[in-house]
């Protein structure tokens, strides 16, 4: 259902945004940014793992990727019902 290119584009938009001026939204935005940043990083690592046979992954690198995914999921659980997070999901589908 989701196109990874659209997901990366939506995540990159969030990753490149500056912090929000509204203090009430800072925690939500920070968690959303963590989700977006980790999505982009983990997607790049997955492509490398799937298609670059010359890349050798150390246990530490794999463990760090797992921690990144866990951190993103924890952040998502905090914000998932917020309107900003829901808008982010709509962007995964290519906009409204």
N, C-alpha and C positions, 0 to 999 in steps of 0.2 A: 504494500500500500504506500509506503514511503519511498521516495526517490533519494538516494544518498547524495546526489549532487545538490538537490534542493535543501537537504538537511545540512550539508556543509555550508551552503550559501547563507542560510538562516543563522547558523551558528557563528559564521565569520562576521556577520553583521553585528551580532551581540558582542563578540570578542573585540571588535574594533571600536565600540562605543565607549565614550567617556562615562565616568560615574554620573549618576543622576543628581540634580540639584535638590530634589525633595528628600529630606532626611528620612521620611517615613518609608521610602522605597529602597533605601540603600541596602538593607539586608536581603531583600528579595532580588534586587539587581545583582548583588555580589554572588548569591547562590546561582542565579541564572547564568551569569558570566562563567562561573566555575563549570557548570554543565556544558555550556557551549564550547569553552576552551578545551575541555577534556574530550568532547566529542570529536573536534577537529584533530587533536593530537592522536587519539586512539584510532580514528579512521585512517590516518596516515600510517600509523604503525601496523594496522591490519593489512593495508595494501602492501607494505614492505614485507610483512611476514608471508603473505600469500604469493607474491609475484617476484620477489628478489631472493633467489636461491643463494646468492653470495652473502647475504646478511646472516650473521650468526648471533643469536640472542642469548645473552647470559641469564642466569637464574635471577640476578638482581634486576635486570631490565624487565623481565617478565613479571616479577613481583611488583615492580613500580607501576607497570601498566595495570595490573589487577587492582592495586590501591587507588589509582586514578579513577578507574571504573567504579569502584566502591564509593569513593568520595563524591563522584558525580551523582550516583544513585541516592546517597544520603541527602545531598543538596536538593535533588529533585523532589524527594519525599517531603521536604520542608515547604517547597513553593508550588507544588503541582496544582493546587486548586486556585492559586492566585491568577488574576486576569492577565498579568504580564506573561506568566508561564503558559497560559492557554493561548495567548496570541502567538507565542513562540511556536507552539504546536501547529497552529494554522499556517504559519510560515513554512513549516516542513512540507505542507501540501502545495506550496507554491503561491501563497498569498490568499487573500480573501476572495 
